[in-house]
Amino acid sequence: MQIAHIFNEVKPKDETTSIDVQPFDMEYWKKSREDYKPKDIKSLKDDFSKKYYYSLYPQKGEDKTISKYDYDKIKRLTSDEELGSDLLLISGDFWGIQKFIFDGITTSKASKILRSRSAMVQLITYAVVDRIKKEFKGSDTLLFGAGKFMILAKNEDRYGIGGFSPEKDEAKAVVSKLDKVQKELDSYFLKSFFGQNGFILSSQKITKDKLTNQKESMEEDLDALSRDNERKKLNKFDLLNCSDSDILIDQLKEITITDNTSCKFCNKRIETNRVDEETKACKVCFYQIELGKKLTKNRYVSIFNSSKLEIKENIEIIKFGNIYYYASFSNDLNNLKGEVFDISSDKFFDYPKWSLNSYVNKYDNNEIISFSAYLNEDNREDGKVISSGLMALKADIDKLGDTFRELYKEDFKKFNRLSREVEFFFSDYITSLLEDKNIYTVFAGGDDLFIIGEYQEIVQIAKDIRTEFLKFSLGKTKISMGLVMFKPTTPITFVSDMADKAEKRAKIERDSIDIFGVSMKFEEFTKIENDFKEVTDFLEKENDDKTSFYYRIIELCDMKSNIKQDIRNAMWKSKLNYLFRRNVKREYNDSRIFNLLNELIEKGEKFKPSIFLKIYQNRDKKKENRDD
């Protein structure tokens, strides 16, 4: 079935009319669903299955902007029988995700815990949504993913969230249901994560007409919701109203003074649980490590809550007051209770799919491969390294916020649809491109992507992702990426920080890549690589080692970039002429190659990343030949 693509509704920045309508019919999307075709949406009982199957299928009729899934949900929620006309739009934002995932991890332990921390973000988000839906009867999610959500509920607090009642003592604040959940979240994150991250809940009253038609725009409401979110980020945890038990944290309280060794994984909490014969971890990291193991070895996960401790074989997700949320994993459905999800990469069969288990490279026994093993041929155990290093890639859509605002000014349905498609592209489709590669997905969801892998594979996948995204967005919205190379011994928090800075530099120009600290447009980077390959193929046709020649070329690039600082650097052209003639035999002399090399050096700093990559590749070949 074809469906009009939401990016047809995005007005090109350099044109006054949109391009021809194209169908959203990605081959991957169709193939992943072709073996199971429900008769209609009513035959699927749970919300996740409906979302998986119908969130990109069109509503019947002329308006194909919104999916059948979202159309039916909004229609139900806005009916008088369900919530009435006085509605509340609730948003949730998991702030400090980067610190939650990366903080305190040593690189040697990173592969054991990074992916599970990212999955824990999704599990916590799911638990928060479930907690709010239980508090607000009849409510349901409009959007969910990557640490963010939006819920439509009945406005049961008539005096405003946390406001005052004109009919009661004006000095007495009304404690709303949302305030209650917020305090439970604040207490948990203060005690477990020292206030370094948490969840912010915001709300905005809204009328049902703004959701069902275009009589009124939701622009002001969504802007107000965003402002409320930003305001609360400046007043995290409301410390003035916290009790001493919430703020004062004694990590030595539950253990003896003689056993106060810090956790080897986070270096913040006291180690209490044994990971293996040699290592112990704190309770939080222990659950995260166990989660990582279970993600790779099980097809199903169930999520349930309980008022009592149920630690055996279960992963504790979060605690709300006296209620615990747990995740339980199994390949046998008889061992599970609560909401069950299929987290495998297999096609849809019976239970709702959830891309909780993003792609990571594994051994045949499903053990996660360590980062250092990515540098070994076939991940062999003899330690013969044939790759020069790892590379991290962080990607983000350019000006996505502007695109969202452009759409919700017109119609909430378009805003909703864009969220669905972007989430699908990053959390589902992109991870399918990574399979069978030496790549580790740290997180992929919302509009964010962070992956780690062998440097040559990361450079190639960066170009592939950019190509696929341009097809997906019809070229109307671009993507930028930051790439940083590192050794397995480099602290992972440092890698994350460097990748984040590289991505921000790339986003200055948009549709750009920042690699080895140099930013340029993607097209320019690709052209330089292709031109330089023609040069290197010519230079190395006799299998001569030209590494020293490439180092000299780097020097000439530096001279070209610094002519203003020293006029003597203008001699780089004569030095190139001498260097080229000295390294190329007369019978192989080719003016085209010389001119091409001259043009590349004219680009100065932008040429250097391609030279660095070539030097690393030659170094790897020499190591491989020597090992053989």
Secondary structure by P-SEA (a helix, b strand, c coil): ccccccccccccccccccccccccccaaaaaaccccccccccccccaaaaaacccccccccccccccaaaaaaaaaaacccccccbbbbbbbbbcccccccccccccccccccaaaaaaaaaaaaaaaaaaaaaacccccccccccccbbbbbcccccccccccccccccccccccaaaaaaaaaaaaaaaaccccbbbbbbbbbbcccccccccccaaaaaaaaaaaaaaaaaccccccccccccccccccccccccccccccccccccccccccccccccaaaaaaaaaaaaaacccbbbbbccccccccccccccccccccccccccccccccccbbbbccccccccccccccccbbbbccccccccccccccccccccccccccbbbbbbbbbcaaaaaaaaaccccaaaaaaaaaaaaaacccaaaaaacccccccccccccbbbbbccaaaaaaaaaaaaaaaaaaacccbbbbbbbbbbcccccaaaaaaaaaaaaaaaaccccbbbcccccccaaaaaaaaaaaaaaaaaaacccccaaaaaaaaaaaaaaaacccccccccaaaaaaaaaaaaacccccccaaaaaaaaaaaaacccaaaaaaaaaaaaaaaaaaaaac
